[in-house]
Amino acid sequence: MAIYGAGSNWDGQELKDDFFLNNNYVIGWDIKDANDLYSMISTFKVGDIVYLKANRPGSFDIRVKGIGFVKSSLLDVLFEKGENLSEVRNNFELPVEWIVKEEFFINIPNAIGKLTNIRAATLYEEYLPYVQNEILNKILTKLK
């Protein structure tokens, strides 16, 4: 299982409610412009965690806008639709079951979070144990 941070604001338009309504996550870039992001999302597995976030480069605060579990992999979706990756024009929809839909903040302690610029990216794997624990604790609290 991995935990991924994902953007949900496209050119000033917040799309989290669309993702919640459609039980999905969409990168928001055409595949020809973001081959690296599509390559990354192709590695997501069923049960991986995605959290929607907002963060400015260098900030110690992460605004978490939602947390969910991946329900199907990219390959499963392509097989189900009878498509191949060359036919995915843009905005591949990754099925996600959104568990937490309320916003909250994670404040990363200064002593452990000096390299937080990655969290301003569109999509990344979350490696910081402090943030991983905060995300897991929020899910566990919600499921109780």
Phi, psi and omega in degrees: 000138176234161177240129182238138171266139185219139177281151179226014179246117181249107178051044177088357178256118179280126185247009184303320181295326175295317178298316180298316182295320184265002182048055180208175168226137180234132182297314179097002176243144173295144184300327181290338179263348186216049180305324180296321179292321178291325175297319180294312183294338177291345179270351181296140181244158175303130180097346174297157182253136174240131172239133177280137188215162169225136182199138175266148179307130178083356181283147175268356181255136172242124172270112179267127185252351179174155178222135179211172179253138174293130182261334180210147177279166177303315180297319178300318180294316179297317178297317181299321181273354181069030182252171168232167188300329180293342179269352179281103185286310177192163172055051173305135181262115176269121179294126181225133172266108183279120183264313180253123181240002179265141179282147173205168181247144169246123176256114182280124179303139182307324185292340183240353189241036184289339181250066184262007183295336179298331184288353174274354181286164178297319186206135180202158172272134181273119181251344184288117183304325180300313180291318177305314180297319179297317179295312180297318179298323179294319178296312182298320178297319181293324183279349180285000000 
